[in-house]
């Protein structure tokens, strides 16, 4: 023990090989994790982040619906208004879809962590007869915190948002455009009434149909889903029965 006022021993507290740093997190997450444990705080934080990104998705959808409603209202308010403004609405809807698909990929990062904890901590904790869904869940969660990465491709994110909201919106806007160039055509028959400047109506109609069919294919084609959605299956349980 050094005398009072003497310089501390340079070897005191020396950590050869960084052993103390390597063991810094040891014991942080034990097998028995109560409501006030570190895992509970971690879970609460991930749920908060997931909720914030969910709100960002809803905000984009609300803007898309509002803009489309305004465009369709103006397009049908006067027969002399040009029909191509409805197509401008389709382009705007596509921009909103791209933004929302990008946000969905970010939302899925946080949701995948929440689902990993729910399936491997809370589910077996509430029901001891239930086994852990993924024996390697700790390593996966640790790796994701060390290097966060997106979990789903962009095309799958498009399919998710198309299934939930945007396929219905595209269908409504395409139907409105078809009505606008047929029933509300001014002195011209369809498909001539669908012309835009020097572009023939047949070409415009074919382009609109092609883009819509591409959206339908992206939405309904069979695929291996990577998203860890809670409602992937349509199963209804009466969980309140004893």
C-alpha positions in Angstrom: 0.0 0.0 0.0 1.5 3.3 -1.0 2.1 6.1 1.6 -0.2 9.1 1.7 0.7 11.7 -0.8 2.9 9.4 -2.8 2.3 8.9 -6.5 0.0 6.0 -7.3 1.6 2.8 -8.5 1.6 2.9 -12.3 0.8 -0.8 -12.3 -2.2 -0.4 -10.1 -5.5 -1.0 -12.0 -3.5 -2.3 -15.0 -5.8 -4.4 -17.1 -3.6 -6.8 -19.2 -5.2 -7.7 -22.5 -8.3 -5.6 -21.9 -9.9 -8.4 -19.7 -12.0 -5.9 -17.8 -13.3 -4.3 -21.0 -14.2 -7.7 -22.4 -16.2 -8.5 -19.2 -17.9 -5.1 -18.9 -21.3 -6.4 -20.1 -21.0 -9.7 -18.3 -24.0 -10.2 -15.9 -26.0 -7.3 -17.5 -28.6 -9.7 -19.0 -29.1 -12.7 -16.7 -31.4 -15.6 -17.3 -34.0 -14.4 -14.8 -34.9 -10.9 -15.9 -37.5 -9.1 -13.8 -39.6 -6.1 -14.8 -37.0 -3.7 -13.6 -34.1 -5.4 -15.4 -31.9 -4.0 -18.1 -33.8 -6.1 -20.7 -37.1 -4.4 -19.7 -35.6 -1.0 -20.3 -34.1 -2.1 -23.5 -37.4 -3.5 -24.7 -39.2 -0.3 -23.7 -36.8 1.8 -25.7 -37.1 -0.4 -28.8 -40.9 -0.2 -28.6 -40.7 3.6 -28.4 -38.5 3.8 -31.5 -40.7 1.4 -33.4 -43.8 3.5 -32.5 -42.1 6.7 -33.7 -41.3 5.1 -37.1 -44.9 3.8 -37.3 -46.1 7.3 -36.8 -43.9 8.5 -39.7 -45.5 5.8 -42.0 -49.0 7.0 -41.0 -48.0 10.6 -41.7 -46.9 9.8 -45.2 -50.1 7.9 -45.9 -52.2 10.8 -44.6 -50.4 13.2 -47.0 -50.9 10.8 -49.9 -54.7 10.5 -49.3 -55.1 14.3 -48.8 -53.2 15.2 -52.0 -55.1 12.6 -54.1 -58.4 13.7 -52.7 -57.6 17.3 -53.7 -56.4 16.4 -57.2 -59.5 14.3 -57.9 -61.8 17.0 -56.6 -60.3 19.6 -58.8 -60.2 17.2 -61.9 -63.9 16.5 -61.7 -65.0 20.0 -60.7 -65.1 21.2 -64.3 -65.2 19.1 -67.5 -62.7 21.5 -69.2 -60.0 20.7 -66.6 -57.3 18.5 -68.3 -57.4 14.8 -67.5 -53.7 14.5 -67.2 -53.7 16.1 -63.8 -55.1 12.8 -62.6 -52.0 11.2 -64.0 -49.9 13.8 -62.1 -51.7 12.4 -59.1 -50.6 8.9 -59.9 -47.0 10.1 -60.2 -47.3 11.9 -56.8 -48.8 8.7 -55.3 -45.8 6.8 -56.6 -43.4 9.3 -54.9 -45.2 8.9 -51.6 -45.0 5.1 -52.0 -41.3 5.2 -52.5 -40.8 7.4 -49.5 -43.0 5.2 -47.4 -41.3 2.0 -48.5 -38.0 3.5 -47.5 -39.4 4.4 -44.1 -40.9 1.0 -43.8 -37.5 -0.6 -44.1 -36.3 1.6 -41.2 -39.4 0.7 -39.2 -38.8 -3.0 -39.7 -35.3 -2.7 -38.1 -36.8 -1.7 -34.8 -39.8 -4.0 -35.1 -37.5 -7.0 -35.8 -35.7 -6.3 -32.5 -39.0 -6.0 -30.6 -40.3 -9.3 -32.1 -37.0 -11.0 -31.3 -37.4 -10.0 -27.6 -41.1 -10.8 -27.5 -40.6 -14.3 -28.9 -37.5 -15.3 -26.9 -38.0 -13.4 -23.6 -41.5 -12.5 -22.8 -43.4 -15.4 -24.5 -41.4 -18.2 -22.7 -41.3 -16.0 -19.6 -45.1 -15.8 -19.4 -45.6 -19.4 -20.4 -42.8 -21.7 -19.0 -44.1 -24.6 -21.2 -43.2 -22.6 -24.3 -39.7 -23.1 -25.6 -37.4 -20.3 -26.9 -38.1 -19.6 -30.5 -34.5 -19.0 -31.5 -31.7 -20.4 -29.4 -29.3 -18.0 -31.0 -31.3 -14.9 -30.4 -28.8 -13.2 -28.0 -26.0 -13.4 -30.6 -28.3 -12.0 -33.4 -29.5 -9.1 -31.2 -25.9 -8.3 -30.2 -24.7 -8.4 -33.8 -27.6 -6.1 -34.8 -26.7 -3.6 -32.1 -23.0 -3.7 -33.2 -23.8 -3.2 -36.9 -27.5 -2.3 -37.6 -28.7 -3.3 -41.0 -31.9 -3.3 -42.9 -33.7 -6.7 -42.9 -35.9 -6.6 -46.0 -35.3 -5.6 -49.6 -36.9 -2.5 -51.1 -39.2 -4.5 -53.3 -40.6 -6.3 -50.4 -41.2 -3.0 -48.6 -43.1 -1.8 -51.6 -45.2 -4.9 -51.5 -46.1 -4.4 -47.9 -47.2 -0.8 -48.4 -49.1 -1.7 -51.6 -51.0 -4.5 -49.8 -51.9 -2.3 -46.8 -52.8 1.0 -48.5 -51.4 1.9 -51.9 -52.9 -0.7 -54.2 -56.3 0.5 -53.2 -55.3 4.1 -53.8 -53.8 3.3 -57.2 -57.0 1.4 -58.1 -59.2 4.4 -57.1 -57.0 6.9 -59.0 -56.8 4.7 -62.1 -60.6 4.2 -62.1 -61.1 7.9 -61.7 -58.8 8.6 -64.7 -60.6 6.0 -66.8 -64.0 7.6 -66.0 -62.5 11.1 -66.7 -61.4 10.2 -70.2 -64.5 8.3 -71.1 -67.7 9.6 -69.4 -66.3 13.1 -69.1 -64.6 13.3 -72.5 -65.3 16.6 -74.4 -66.0 15.8 -78.0 -63.7 12.8 -78.4 -64.1 9.1 -78.0 -61.8 6.9 -75.9 -58.9 6.2 -76.4 -58.4 9.3 -78.4 -59.7 11.4 -75.4 -56.7 10.0 -73.4 -54.1 11.8 -75.6 -51.7 14.2 -74.0 -50.4 16.7 -76.5 -48.6 14.8 -79.2 -48.7 11.5 -77.4 -51.6 9.3 -78.7 -54.3 8.2 -76.3 -53.5 4.5 -77.0 -49.9 5.0 -75.9 -51.0 6.9 -72.7 -53.6 4.2 -71.9 -51.0 1.4 -72.5 -48.5 3.1 -70.2 -51.0 3.6 -67.4 -52.2 -0.1 -67.7 -48.6 -1.3 -67.7 -47.6 0.6 -64.6 -50.7 -0.6 -62.8 -50.1 -4.2 -63.7 -46.5 -3.9 -62.5 -47.8 -2.7 -59.2 -50.2 -5.6 -59.0 -47.4 -8.1 -59.7 -45.2 -6.6 -57.0 -48.0 -6.8 -54.6 -49.3 -10.4 -55.1 -46.4 -12.4 -56.4 -45.3 -15.3 -54.2 -42.2 -14.5 -52.2 -40.3 -15.4 -49.1 -41.2 -12.7 -46.6 -38.3 -11.4 -44.5 -40.3 -9.0 -42.4 -41.0 -10.1 -38.8 -44.6 -8.9 -38.8 -46.8 -9.8 -35.9 -49.8 -10.4 -38.2 -48.3 -12.6 -40.9 -50.9 -15.3 -40.5 -54.7 -15.0 -40.4 -55.3 -16.9 -37.2 -58.0 -15.9 -34.7 -57.8 -17.3 -31.2 -60.2 -17.0 -28.3 -57.4 -16.5 -25.9 -59.7 -15.6 -23.0 -61.0 -19.1 -22.7 -59.6 -21.1 -19.8 
